[in-house]
Amino acid sequence: MPRPPIRPRRVLVRAAFVVGLPVFPVAGPGAAQEAPDRAEPVADVSALPRPTLAVRALTGPVRLDGILDEPAWQTEPATGFIQAEPDEGLTATQHTHVWVAHGDGNLYVAARLHDAQADGIVVNDIRKDFDEGAQDVFAVILDTFHDRRNGYVFMTNAAGARADRQIANEGREVNASWDAIWRVETRRDDEGWTVEMEIPFRSIRSAPVGDVWGINFSRRIRRNNEIAFWAAIPRAYALTRLSLAGTLTGLPGTRSAGRDLRFTPYALANTVRGTGGSVFDRELQGGLDLKWGMTRGLALDLTVNPDFAQVEADEQRVNLTQFSLFFPEKREFFLENSGLFYVGDAARNTRTNLQPR
């Protein structure tokens, strides 16, 4: 059912505390650990050693254009992706190289996704928060508190569409309506396609100290029904299985995470003239949404005269059952860290089944 518009002028204030768990000690920085090629599948991929990747500091600016010509992308990449489907434990059928760097308050992720059949790359959706199950997709998940349970997912396809998710409890709660400020550019060529992502540190929450995050990458090749991960994950689970993610080391100690400040004003105007009338009735109103990361653990959301007219409409559904329909919350004011306000089990509209698929 569509939500009734909120007309009365009011002020809503919400504060959310974000608590990070202790950071687990890991090995020091080093080159990416690459899994060897395998002719036979591994019986238990979860028993494989978790890879480690050292983030590099940029020595110059990154031109976000999908062309991997910056010096940071000419170094040793992270590679050695392992299939989860269809042949669990085998090396991925196509090579994938990934680089991670930081600079100017941003985290940069670049990838070269080789494809022997470049004309077979599937793209069928360019909307925001697209469905990743029916096309070629590259994704990265960041466990910014290194608690091996919660994180952020950033995804794109060969057309440069963007999708982001906020993950809690290893995917038991998936907030697909969460939005972050980030950019991505892609480019297709005869060798496959390339990706350049720019993720501001201030767009995501992270531990106040420590230079270690959890990280994993995934690649979906639609024509092969193939899903491959950098840190191998069994077929029964997905990218959100952060307890099996790899490790990202060498992050800067003075990140700007939690210092987010955003203003979103709006103005509405209308004019109406009754049938046969000669006078127009005019109405003008406005409002403001504000988000302020006051500290690393406290975020303030403030809205004055809310209207939420910018929120997309609920998808139309035909319900022929005796069960009620549940529509996800899409108003940004109520989205960030909404899982903190759940009591008991996760909300039914965000529940994810972690049983073997």
C-alpha positions as CSV (number, residue, x, y, z in Angstrom):
1,M,0.0,0.0,0.0
2,P,1.4,3.5,-0.7
3,R,2.4,5.5,2.3
4,P,0.2,8.5,3.1
5,P,2.0,11.8,2.6
6,I,3.3,13.5,5.7
7,R,1.9,17.0,5.7
8,P,2.2,18.5,9.2
9,R,5.3,20.4,9.9
10,R,7.4,18.6,12.4
11,V,11.0,17.9,13.5
12,L,12.3,14.3,13.8
13,V,15.6,13.5,15.4
14,R,17.2,10.1,15.5
15,A,20.6,9.2,17.0
16,A,22.3,5.8,16.3
17,F,25.3,4.5,18.2
18,V,27.6,2.3,16.3
19,V,29.7,-0.1,18.4
20,G,32.8,-1.8,16.9
21,L,34.1,-5.0,18.3
22,P,37.9,-5.5,18.9
23,V,40.0,-6.0,15.8
24,F,41.5,-9.5,15.5
25,P,45.3,-9.6,15.0
26,V,46.4,-10.8,11.6
27,A,49.6,-11.1,9.6
28,G,51.4,-8.0,8.5
29,P,51.1,-6.4,5.1
30,G,52.3,-8.3,2.1
31,A,51.5,-9.1,-1.5
32,A,48.2,-10.8,-2.3
33,Q,48.3,-14.6,-1.7
34,E,47.2,-16.4,-4.8
35,A,45.7,-19.8,-4.7
36,P,47.3,-22.3,-7.1
37,D,45.5,-23.7,-10.1
38,R,43.5,-26.8,-9.3
39,A,42.6,-29.6,-11.7
40,E,40.4,-31.3,-9.0
41,P,38.0,-29.5,-6.7
42,V,38.8,-29.0,-3.1
43,A,36.6,-31.1,-0.7
44,D,36.2,-28.3,1.8
45,V,37.0,-24.8,0.4
46,S,36.3,-23.3,3.9
47,A,39.4,-25.0,5.1
48,L,41.6,-23.1,2.6
49,P,43.9,-20.4,4.1
50,R,42.3,-16.9,4.0
51,P,44.2,-14.6,1.6
52,T,45.7,-11.2,2.6
53,L,46.0,-8.1,0.5
54,A,47.9,-4.9,1.4
55,V,46.3,-1.6,0.4
56,R,48.6,0.8,-1.4
57,A,49.0,4.5,-0.9
58,L,48.4,6.5,-4.1
59,T,51.3,8.6,-5.4
60,G,49.1,10.6,-7.7
61,P,45.4,11.3,-8.5
62,V,43.1,8.7,-9.9
63,R,41.1,9.6,-13.0
64,L,37.9,7.6,-12.6
65,D,37.3,6.6,-16.2
66,G,37.5,2.8,-16.2
67,I,40.9,2.9,-17.9
68,L,43.6,1.2,-15.7
69,D,46.5,3.4,-16.6
70,E,47.4,4.7,-13.2
71,P,50.7,3.5,-11.6
72,A,48.8,1.9,-8.7
73,W,47.1,-0.5,-11.1
74,Q,50.4,-1.6,-12.6
75,T,51.5,-3.5,-9.5
76,E,50.9,-7.1,-8.4
77,P,47.2,-7.7,-8.2
78,A,45.0,-10.0,-6.1
79,T,43.9,-12.9,-8.1
80,G,43.3,-16.7,-7.9
81,F,39.5,-16.6,-7.7
82,I,37.9,-20.0,-6.7
83,Q,34.5,-21.1,-8.0
84,A,31.5,-21.7,-5.7
85,E,29.2,-22.5,-8.6
86,P,28.9,-24.6,-10.7
87,D,32.2,-26.5,-9.8
88,E,32.9,-25.7,-6.2
89,G,36.6,-25.6,-5.4
90,L,37.9,-25.3,-9.0
91,T,39.8,-22.3,-10.3
92,A,37.5,-19.7,-12.0
93,T,37.2,-20.2,-15.7
94,Q,38.2,-16.5,-16.4
95,H,41.1,-14.6,-14.8
96,T,40.2,-11.7,-12.5
97,H,42.8,-9.2,-11.2
98,V,42.0,-6.7,-8.4
99,W,43.9,-3.8,-6.9
100,V,43.0,-1.7,-3.8
101,A,44.5,1.7,-3.0
102,H,43.8,4.7,-0.8
103,G,44.3,8.5,-1.1
104,D,42.5,11.8,-0.7
105,G,40.1,10.3,1.9
106,N,38.9,7.6,-0.5
107,L,39.3,3.9,-0.9
108,Y,39.9,2.9,-4.6
109,V,39.1,-0.6,-6.0
110,A,40.1,-1.4,-9.5
111,A,39.6,-4.7,-11.4
112,R,40.4,-6.2,-14.7
113,L,37.9,-8.9,-15.5
114,H,39.3,-11.0,-18.4
115,D,36.8,-12.7,-20.6
116,A,37.7,-14.9,-23.6
117,Q,34.2,-14.2,-25.0
118,A,33.9,-10.5,-24.5
119,D,30.8,-10.4,-26.7
120,G,29.1,-12.8,-24.3
121,I,29.1,-10.4,-21.3
122,V,25.5,-10.1,-20.1
123,V,24.0,-6.8,-19.0
124,N,20.3,-6.5,-18.6
125,D,19.7,-3.9,-15.9
126,I,21.2,-0.5,-15.3
127,R,18.9,0.7,-12.5
128,K,20.1,1.7,-9.1
129,D,20.3,-1.3,-6.8
130,F,19.9,-3.7,-9.7
131,D,19.3,-7.4,-9.4
132,E,22.7,-9.1,-9.5
133,G,21.5,-12.6,-10.2
134,A,20.9,-12.4,-13.9
135,Q,24.0,-10.7,-15.3
136,D,27.8,-10.3,-15.1
137,V,28.6,-8.6,-11.9
138,F,31.7,-7.6,-9.9
139,A,31.3,-7.0,-6.1
140,V,33.4,-6.1,-3.1
141,I,32.4,-6.5,0.5
142,L,34.1,-4.5,3.3
143,D,34.1,-5.6,6.9
144,T,35.1,-2.2,8.3
145,F,35.0,-3.2,12.0
146,H,36.7,-6.6,11.3
147,D,34.2,-8.4,13.5
148,R,33.6,-11.0,10.7
149,R,29.9,-10.4,10.9
150,N,28.9,-7.0,9.5
151,G,29.9,-5.0,6.4
152,Y,29.1,-3.1,3.2
153,V,28.7,-4.5,-0.3
154,F,29.4,-2.4,-3.5
155,M,28.5,-4.0,-6.8
156,T,28.6,-3.0,-10.5
157,N,28.0,-4.5,-13.9
158,A,29.7,-4.0,-17.2
159,A,27.5,-1.0,-17.9
160,G,28.5,0.8,-14.7
161,A,25.3,0.4,-12.8
162,R,25.6,0.8,-9.0
163,A,24.2,-1.3,-6.2
164,D,25.1,-1.2,-2.5
165,R,24.0,-3.1,0.5
166,Q,24.4,-2.9,4.3
167,I,25.0,-6.4,5.8
168,A,24.5,-7.6,9.3
169,N,25.0,-11.0,10.9
170,E,26.7,-12.4,7.8
171,G,23.7,-11.8,5.6
172,R,20.8,-12.6,7.9
173,E,19.9,-8.9,7.6
174,V,20.5,-7.3,4.1
175,N,19.5,-3.7,3.8
176,A,19.2,-3.2,0.1
177,S,17.7,0.3,0.5
178,W,20.8,1.6,2.2
179,D,22.6,4.2,0.0
180,A,26.1,5.5,0.2
181,I,27.9,8.2,-1.7
182,W,30.4,6.5,-4.1
183,R,31.3,6.4,-7.7
184,V,32.2,3.7,-10.3
185,E,33.2,3.7,-13.9
186,T,33.5,0.7,-16.2
187,R,34.8,0.1,-19.7
188,R,34.4,-2.9,-22.1
189,D,37.1,-4.0,-24.5
190,D,38.3,-7.0,-26.4
191,E,39.8,-8.6,-23.3
192,G,36.6,-8.3,-21.1
193,W,35.8,-5.3,-18.9
194,T,37.4,-3.1,-16.3
195,V,36.2,-1.4,-13.1
196,E,37.3,1.6,-11.1
197,M,35.5,2.3,-7.8
198,E,35.9,5.3,-5.5
199,I,34.4,4.8,-2.0
200,P,34.9,7.8,0.4
201,F,35.8,6.7,3.9
202,R,33.3,9.1,5.3
203,S,30.5,7.2,3.6
204,I,30.9,4.1,5.7
205,R,31.4,3.5,9.4
206,S,34.6,1.9,10.6
207,A,36.6,1.1,13.7
208,P,38.3,4.2,15.3
209,V,41.7,2.5,15.5
210,G,43.5,-0.2,13.5
211,D,44.6,-0.6,10.0
212,V,42.9,-4.0,9.3
213,W,39.6,-4.7,7.6
214,G,37.9,-7.8,6.3
215,I,37.5,-7.9,2.5
216,N,36.3,-10.2,-0.3
217,F,35.6,-10.0,-4.0
218,S,33.2,-11.9,-6.1
219,R,32.6,-12.2,-9.8
220,R,29.5,-13.6,-11.6
221,I,29.7,-14.9,-15.2
222,R,26.1,-15.2,-16.2
223,R,26.5,-17.3,-19.4
224,N,28.3,-20.0,-17.4
225,N,26.1,-19.7,-14.3
226,E,29.4,-19.2,-12.5
227,I,30.1,-17.5,-9.2
228,A,33.8,-17.1,-8.0
229,F,35.3,-15.6,-4.9
230,W,38.8,-14.3,-4.1
231,A,38.5,-15.8,-0.6
232,A,36.9,-19.1,-1.3
233,I,33.3,-19.6,0.0
234,P,31.3,-22.9,-0.1
235,R,28.4,-23.1,-2.5
236,A,26.0,-23.0,0.5
237,Y,26.9,-19.4,1.3
238,A,27.2,-16.1,-0.5
239,L,29.6,-13.1,-0.4
240,T,28.1,-12.0,2.9
241,R,29.8,-14.9,4.7
242,L,32.3,-12.5,6.3
243,S,33.7,-15.2,8.6
244,L,35.4,-16.6,5.5
245,A,36.5,-13.3,4.0
246,G,40.1,-12.3,3.4
247,T,42.1,-9.5,5.1
248,L,42.9,-6.0,4.0
249,T,45.9,-4.5,5.7
250,G,47.8,-1.2,5.6
251,L,44.8,1.2,5.8
252,P,45.6,4.8,6.8
253,G,45.3,5.5,10.5
254,T,43.7,9.0,10.0
255,R,40.6,8.1,8.1
256,S,37.7,10.5,7.8
257,A,35.1,7.8,8.5
258,G,32.3,9.0,10.7
259,R,32.8,12.7,9.7
260,D,29.9,12.7,7.3
261,L,27.8,15.9,6.7
262,R,25.0,16.0,4.2
263,F,22.3,18.5,3.4
264,T,19.3,17.5,1.3
265,P,16.9,20.4,0.8
266,Y,13.7,20.3,-1.2
267,A,11.0,22.7,-2.4
268,L,7.5,22.0,-3.7
269,A,5.2,24.3,-5.5
270,N,1.8,23.9,-7.1
271,T,-1.0,26.0,-8.5
272,V,-4.6,25.0,-8.9
273,R,-7.5,26.8,-10.6
274,G,-11.0,25.4,-10.0
275,T,-13.3,24.7,-13.0
276,G,-14.8,28.0,-14.2
277,G,-12.7,30.0,-11.7
278,S,-10.4,32.9,-12.5
279,V,-8.1,32.8,-9.5
280,F,-5.2,30.4,-9.0
281,D,-4.5,28.9,-5.6
282,R,-0.8,28.7,-5.1
283,E,1.2,26.8,-2.5
284,L,4.9,26.7,-1.8
285,Q,6.7,24.7,0.9
286,G,10.1,23.4,1.6
287,G,12.1,21.3,4.0
288,L,15.5,20.0,4.8
289,D,17.2,16.6,5.6
290,L,20.5,16.7,7.5
291,K,22.9,13.9,8.3
292,W,25.9,14.6,10.5
293,G,28.5,12.1,11.7
294,M,29.1,13.9,15.1
295,T,31.6,11.3,16.3
296,R,32.9,8.0,15.0
297,G,30.2,6.2,17.0
298,L,27.3,8.7,16.9
299,A,25.3,9.8,13.8
300,L,22.6,12.4,13.9
301,D,19.7,12.4,11.4
302,L,17.5,15.5,11.4
303,T,14.6,16.3,9.1
304,V,12.5,19.5,9.1
305,N,9.0,19.4,7.5
306,P,9.5,16.0,6.0
307,D,7.8,15.1,2.8
308,F,9.8,12.2,1.4
309,A,8.7,13.0,-2.1
310,Q,12.0,11.8,-3.4
311,V,11.5,8.3,-2.3
312,E,10.7,5.8,-5.0
313,A,7.2,4.2,-5.0
314,D,6.6,0.7,-3.8
315,E,6.5,-1.9,-6.5
316,Q,3.1,-3.0,-7.5
317,R,2.2,-6.6,-6.5
318,V,-0.8,-8.8,-6.9
319,N,-1.5,-10.8,-3.8
320,L,-3.7,-13.9,-4.3
321,T,-2.8,-15.4,-0.9
322,Q,-4.1,-15.1,2.6
323,F,-0.8,-13.6,3.7
324,S,-0.1,-9.9,4.1
325,L,2.4,-8.2,1.9
326,F,5.5,-6.5,3.4
327,F,7.1,-3.6,1.6
328,P,10.7,-2.5,2.5
329,E,11.3,0.8,4.1
330,K,12.8,3.2,1.5
331,R,12.9,6.6,3.3
332,E,16.6,7.4,3.9
333,F,15.9,8.9,7.3
334,F,14.9,5.5,8.7
335,L,17.4,3.3,6.8
336,E,21.0,3.6,8.2
337,N,21.7,1.1,11.0
338,S,18.0,0.2,11.1
339,G,19.0,-3.3,12.2
340,L,20.0,-1.8,15.6
341,F,16.3,-1.2,16.3
342,Y,15.1,-4.7,15.6
343,V,13.9,-6.8,18.5
344,G,14.3,-10.5,18.2
345,D,14.5,-12.0,14.7
346,A,15.2,-9.8,11.7
347,A,12.3,-8.2,9.9
348,R,10.6,-10.6,7.5
349,N,11.2,-8.4,4.5
350,T,15.0,-8.5,4.9
351,R,15.4,-12.1,6.1
352,T,17.9,-14.2,4.2
353,N,17.9,-18.0,4.3
354,L,21.4,-19.3,4.8
355,Q,20.5,-23.0,4.2
356,P,22.4,-24.7,1.3
357,R,20.9,-23.6,-2.0
